[in-house]
Amino acid sequence: MEKSFSFWEQERFLARFDVLVIGGGLVGLMAAYQTKKQNSALRVGVVEAGFLPTGASTKNAGFACFGSISELTDELEEGSSEAELLAVVELRWRGLQLLRSILGDEIIDYEPLGGFEVFKKAQSDLAQKSLDQIGHFNSLLSDITGSSDIYRPASEKINDWGLGNTDVVIENRLEGQIDTGKMMLALIRRVQEAGVLVFTNCRVEQIEGGSAAQTVYTNQAKFSSRKIIVATNAFSGSLFPELNIIPGRGQVLVTEPIPNLKIRGAFHYDRGYYYFRNVGDRILLGGGRNLDFNEEQTTEFGVTDLVQNELEKLLTEVILPGQKPKIDYRWSGIMAFGDELKPIITEVIPGVYTAVRCNGMGVAMGSQMGKLVAELVVESV
Ligand SMILES: Cc1cc2nc3c(=O)[nH]c(=O)nc-3n(C[C@H](O)[C@H](O)[C@H](O)COP(=O)(O)OP(=O)(O)OC[C@H]3O[C@@H](n4cnc5c(N)ncnc54)[C@H](O)[C@@H]3O)c2cc1C
């Protein structure tokens, strides 16, 4: 039976929106905030399927990073042009600056501890090739970052951190880390303060296009909005199967607090397939999708023995050699990849815009994606 709503509910909560955002992750919330900021007269809402945001934005590692040398080199070798690569790095860089300026470093616990790319002993060729590229990338990214001293060799730190099976480290001086939970809490507050209505536990099942307004059918209510922003990232396939989006599950663990933990900063290991950082005195460690790409190409949440065992092996052999700390948390989140590195920010059908496909770097680029899609929509309302 169709739900019936009171006059008050219908007129004050559900009445026609100017802009309705589907998906309440970082990108959707930023898009809503930016829409309101660019035109405060617009009636803006967000509909989120989960009880909490349920994709990647509350489940990520909190790296404020924009590119490590082997990742950037890989992209060029796989056919991206330098201009395409620079455009994506710029999106990440600008996104991070925007995130920090909107929410504030103290509020999101931004710590400029640096990013470190760590090379295994067996990777000496890759390590040397990456060391050789330092000058090139320092100059290539200098216009974007305003610094020509981004990357530097930092292998002398291996002993201070006590890492095992590691030969070479390259530091990215301009990277840092944030507290993901604090970021999302602050963003939700900011969006609501701006006057955006946020509906949770509200899953969009269908969008029906119209010339003046779109009708959005959800499991809770039917909404009408002049414009729609789709920010459902990895889950966009159920609404727009034609979009080139490949889901990828990322698994994570967090240890108990470790006495005298020496590791501080955001680390990329084995060409970025693994990553770890300190969260206070704990280690957060994730990755391992490459152990079974097929199994991890899914929108289903879950952890597997294969990946979790490998993460624990890395913990006891490389990050904390000889130690076997208790694991306090294990979880997964879902990312969106595709044939191209750049996100899909466009009008997909008249009146419906997407800001999706963060390629696993949405903490970095998400705020800028929200801003860009808001500009497109506000221009057209
Ligand atoms: C384990 C892990 C570690 C990561 N680490 C980092 C990192 O360190 N640095 C970095 O830059 N990036 C990182 N990322 C990537 C980053 O978290 C994502 O790119 C970013 O959060 C994507 O934001 P989003 O808003 O586009 O998508 P999401 O956060 O996935 O939000 C999409 C939302 O849409 C909702 N939704 C889906 N379908 C519907 C529907 N039909 N109706 C209504 N709502 C719907 C979902 O519930 C979800 O909340 C990581 C990701 C993972 C999984």
The ligand as an SDF file (V2000), in Angstrom:
LIG
                    3D

 53 58  0  0  0  0  0  0  0  0999 V2000
   38.8480    0.7450    1.9340 C   0  0  0  0  0  0  0  0  0  0  0  0
   38.9040    2.0590    1.2090 C   0  0  0  0  0  0  0  0  0  0  0  0
   39.9800    2.9090    1.4300 C   0  0  0  0  0  0  0  0  0  0  0  0
   40.0280    4.1280    0.7510 C   0  0  0  0  0  0  0  0  0  0  0  0
   41.0130    5.0060    1.0740 N   0  0  0  0  0  0  0  0  0  0  0  0
   41.0500    6.2140    0.4620 C   0  0  0  0  0  0  0  0  0  0  0  0
   42.0490    7.1610    0.8230 C   0  0  0  0  0  0  0  0  0  0  0  0
   42.8450    6.9050    1.7310 O   0  0  0  0  0  0  0  0  0  0  0  0
   42.0990    8.3370    0.1500 N   0  0  0  0  0  0  0  0  0  0  0  0
   41.2260    8.6150   -0.8590 C   0  0  0  0  0  0  0  0  0  0  0  0
   41.3330    9.6810   -1.4830 O   0  0  0  0  0  0  0  0  0  0  0  0
   40.2230    7.7760   -1.1650 N   0  0  0  0  0  0  0  0  0  0  0  0
   40.1270    6.5790   -0.5240 C   0  0  0  0  0  0  0  0  0  0  0  0
   39.1260    5.7130   -0.8310 N   0  0  0  0  0  0  0  0  0  0  0  0
   38.1440    6.1050   -1.8290 C   0  0  0  0  0  0  0  0  0  0  0  0
   37.1110    7.0560   -1.2670 C   0  0  0  0  0  0  0  0  0  0  0  0
   36.6620    6.6290   -0.0070 O   0  0  0  0  0  0  0  0  0  0  0  0
   35.9510    7.1020   -2.2620 C   0  0  0  0  0  0  0  0  0  0  0  0
   36.4560    7.4230   -3.5430 O   0  0  0  0  0  0  0  0  0  0  0  0
   34.9180    8.1600   -1.8790 C   0  0  0  0  0  0  0  0  0  0  0  0
   34.5130    7.9880   -0.5480 O   0  0  0  0  0  0  0  0  0  0  0  0
   33.7340    8.0560   -2.8200 C   0  0  0  0  0  0  0  0  0  0  0  0
   32.7510    8.9460   -2.3680 O   0  0  0  0  0  0  0  0  0  0  0  0
   31.3200    8.9440   -3.0450 P   0  0  0  0  0  0  0  0  0  0  0  0
   30.5030    9.8960   -2.2880 O   0  0  0  0  0  0  0  0  0  0  0  0
   31.4690    9.1230   -4.5020 O   0  0  0  0  0  0  0  0  0  0  0  0
   30.8140    7.4400   -2.8910 O   0  0  0  0  0  0  0  0  0  0  0  0
   30.2670    6.6520   -1.6170 P   0  0  0  0  0  0  0  0  0  0  0  0
   30.9490    7.0440   -0.3790 O   0  0  0  0  0  0  0  0  0  0  0  0
   30.2860    5.2100   -1.9840 O   0  0  0  0  0  0  0  0  0  0  0  0
   28.7850    7.1800   -1.5100 O   0  0  0  0  0  0  0  0  0  0  0  0
   27.7680    6.7400   -2.3710 C   0  0  0  0  0  0  0  0  0  0  0  0
   26.5180    6.6840   -1.5310 C   0  0  0  0  0  0  0  0  0  0  0  0
   25.4120    6.4140   -2.3750 O   0  0  0  0  0  0  0  0  0  0  0  0
   24.4950    5.6450   -1.6410 C   0  0  0  0  0  0  0  0  0  0  0  0
   23.6230    4.9700   -2.5960 N   0  0  0  0  0  0  0  0  0  0  0  0
   23.9520    3.9930   -3.4630 C   0  0  0  0  0  0  0  0  0  0  0  0
   22.8860    3.6360   -4.2070 N   0  0  0  0  0  0  0  0  0  0  0  0
   21.8580    4.4340   -3.8030 C   0  0  0  0  0  0  0  0  0  0  0  0
   20.4820    4.5510   -4.1980 C   0  0  0  0  0  0  0  0  0  0  0  0
   19.9750    3.7880   -5.1630 N   0  0  0  0  0  0  0  0  0  0  0  0
   19.7010    5.4560   -3.5590 N   0  0  0  0  0  0  0  0  0  0  0  0
   20.2140    6.2550   -2.5830 C   0  0  0  0  0  0  0  0  0  0  0  0
   21.5070    6.1800   -2.1850 N   0  0  0  0  0  0  0  0  0  0  0  0
   22.3120    5.2920   -2.7880 C   0  0  0  0  0  0  0  0  0  0  0  0
   25.3580    4.6800   -0.8460 C   0  0  0  0  0  0  0  0  0  0  0  0
   24.6750    4.1720    0.2630 O   0  0  0  0  0  0  0  0  0  0  0  0
   26.5470    5.5620   -0.4890 C   0  0  0  0  0  0  0  0  0  0  0  0
   26.4440    6.1310    0.7930 O   0  0  0  0  0  0  0  0  0  0  0  0
   39.0370    4.4850   -0.1770 C   0  0  0  0  0  0  0  0  0  0  0  0
   37.9690    3.6150   -0.3960 C   0  0  0  0  0  0  0  0  0  0  0  0
   37.8970    2.4160    0.2890 C   0  0  0  0  0  0  0  0  0  0  0  0
   36.7330    1.4950    0.0600 C   0  0  0  0  0  0  0  0  0  0  0  0
  1  2  1  0
  2  3  1  0
  2 52  2  0
  3  4  2  0
  4  5  1  0
  4 50  1  0
  5  6  2  0
  6  7  1  0
  6 13  1  0
  7  8  2  0
  7  9  1  0
  9 10  1  0
 10 11  2  0
 10 12  1  0
 12 13  2  0
 13 14  1  0
 14 15  1  0
 14 50  1  0
 15 16  1  0
 16 17  1  0
 16 18  1  0
 18 19  1  0
 18 20  1  0
 20 21  1  0
 20 22  1  0
 22 23  1  0
 23 24  1  0
 24 25  2  0
 24 26  1  0
 24 27  1  0
 27 28  1  0
 28 29  2  0
 28 30  1  0
 28 31  1  0
 31 32  1  0
 32 33  1  0
 33 34  1  0
 33 48  1  0
 34 35  1  0
 35 36  1  0
 35 46  1  0
 36 37  1  0
 36 45  1  0
 37 38  2  0
 38 39  1  0
 39 40  1  0
 39 45  2  0
 40 41  1  0
 40 42  2  0
 42 43  1  0
 43 44  2  0
 44 45  1  0
 46 47  1  0
 46 48  1  0
 48 49  1  0
 50 51  2  0
 51 52  1  0
 52 53  1  0
M  END
$$$$
